[in-house]
Amino acid sequence: MFHSIKSNIVMIGLCVSACAFVIIGGCHANKTNMNDISISEYLIQKVEKGNQNDFTTSLFLLSHLSLNENDIMKLNLMYQNEQDPIKKLFIVYTLYQRTMEKKYENDFIKLYPIGEQQKLIWKLSKYESQYISVSSPLQQRLADFAVTNKEAFSKLLSGYKYADGSDGDSLSDQIANIYKYNQEYVLEELKKNNIDLSEFGIK
C-alpha cells in the first residue's frame, strides 16, 4: 500500500535472491525436470517438499510472481491441508498477495499471532529465508491492513514491546504511519497498552 525507497531496495534484493535460488535449484534439474516446468511450479514444489528455508523463500518469491489458476489451486489445497498455524499464515499471505481476495485477508489477520509469538515470524522471515527485507513482509502486510482494520492494528501493536533492532524500528515506523490515518483508535490502543505516543517520535 505504501511504497518507498526501501521497497525498491527490497525488490532488487528479491531479484538477486530469485536468480540465485533458481540457479542453485537448477543444479538438480535432472531430478526435478526443471526444463519442463515453470518457475512458479518449481517454487510450489519447494513449498511442498523443501526444508524450512525453501518453504519460506519460495512463498516470498511466489508472492511477487504471476500465478495461473492451477498454481493458486495448488497453494490453496496446501493451505487447506496444512495443520501448522504458522505455515498456514505464510501460505495465506502469498495467496492474498496474488489474489487480493477478502477471505484470505480475513484468514491472514485471524492467523497472525499476538505478542511474543510474533518473534517466530520475524525469525523465519530473516533467518529461514534467502529473501532480503528490512522487516518481515508479513508484518508489513499486517500494518497495511491495520490502517483500516482495528483487529489488525491491535495484533500489530501487541508485538511492540517484544521487537528490537530492525524489527522494532520498522514496527515503530509502521505504527507512526497508521496514526496519520486513524488517530482515534491508535490512541485508544496505545492507552490500553500503557504506551506513550512520544515513543514513536510523535508529539
Helices and strands as residue ranges (DSSP letters): H 5-26, H 29-32, G 34-36, H 39-49, H 52-62, H 69-81, H 85-99, H 102-111, G 115-117, H 118-127, H 137-146, H 150-158, G 160-162, H 165-181, H 183-192, G 197-200
